[in-house]
Amino acid sequence: MAPGAAPAREVVQDVGTPAEVLERHNLDPSEWHAVRFKEWEAQKKGGAIQTLCSSEFRRIDKAAEAMQRINWQPRPRVPFRSTPAKQYALVVPDAQIGYSRGRDETLTPYHDRRAIDVCIQAAQMLGDSLAFIVFCGDMLDCAESTRTFSRPASTQRTTWPAVLEWRWIMERFRMAAPHAACYWLAGNHEQRIQRVLTDAAPELSDLPPADDATGPPLLSMERLCGLDSIDVHYLGPYGSKEGELFHPWGIRFHHGQKVGAKGGQSVSKNLADALCSNIFGHVHRLEVAYATRPDERGQRRDIFAATFGCICHTDGRVPSNKPHHDWQQGLGILTRCTDGWVEPTAVRIRPGGRAAVFGQELTGSDYISDLRADTNYPY
């Protein structure tokens, strides 16, 4: 659509039968459906009675259509038959899954699908030795629910396709790593939806379904994304102890709050008062740093802090208060050696969705064709 053109209509109401209104406004019946029809009698000049009618049409909601046709398959985790001698963990950083919706309804993604596909390929490559996956928070952007920044028209009606795509992506991870435990840490962006509910309708923010009174609330991330059927554990809310993962490998995983102004400063801030190794997201930079601390017996031990970048686009399309960012795409791999030592590896994702993982070159693909076919959504 040309710049300055009128936005697409969503509702058409006019006098006449449905057929007459469709023809008069040149509406495609495959894209519009009648939602209201009124008929009434009126007196003509001269006293005669005539019957009049009006019809209202709404544009068919492709999201609602897609929601009714998706057939998600339960994909529970398959436990290890035996514990591998060497184990790995995959850390997937901020994806910021969301879109800018154009006037022609085109969705321009904030997230980089090629970078996401590289992460899925890394999970496949690690295979049966992949013990767990941590999605480090801000996997969804939730721009439509922000109360910190303005919400332009381009952010409207983007939450559902983002939830749909993220659920589809998690299913791909589950298929790539059937034995891995999967954890999704709440980030400040996922928290936007909870904040809107709490502020606008607190009685609904933690309301569970009638047939599962002790389960997650109806509008929780667990319910919205159907996490139970793919064995993904959501840890939240953001900023709470419940929103962190203290793993038996001796590592604290959290989305993060401390941000340094320059590269390397965020891990330094996190190491300053750290008692154990910790991995976080939030800053969209690739950083790893070490420090030596005495343990409970006074023995010297090394700990580390790491953040593994992002898998969103870094070209300025992600909504922010800055025009330019010191962001890098990447992913993290943890190797647990036979002696129990855990080594972090920061993997940089180069332009075009390319990465070298333990000497093997991976090239990500744009999975949009498969996404459309599986979800019926017009991405």
Buried (B, 14 or more C-beta within 10 A) or exposed (E): EEEEEEEEEEEBBEEBBBEEBBEEBEBEEEEBEBEEEEEEEEEEEEEEEEEEBBBBBBBBEBBEEBBEEBEEEEBEBEEBEEEBEEBBBBBBBBBBBBBBBBBEEEBEBBBBBBBBBBBBBBBBBBBBBBBBBBBBBBBBBBBBBBEEEEEEEBBEBBBBBBBBBBBBBBBBBBBBBBBBBBBBBBBBBBBBBBBBBBEEEEEEBBBBEEEEEEEBBBBBBBBBBBBBBBBBBBBBBBBEEEBBBEBEBBBBBBBBEBBBEEEEBBBBBBBEEBEBBBBBBBBBBBBBBEBEBEEEEEEEEEBBBBBBBBBBBBEEBBBEEEEEBEBBBBBBBBBBEEEEEBEBBBBBBBEEBBBEBEEEEBEBBBBEEEBEEBBBBEB
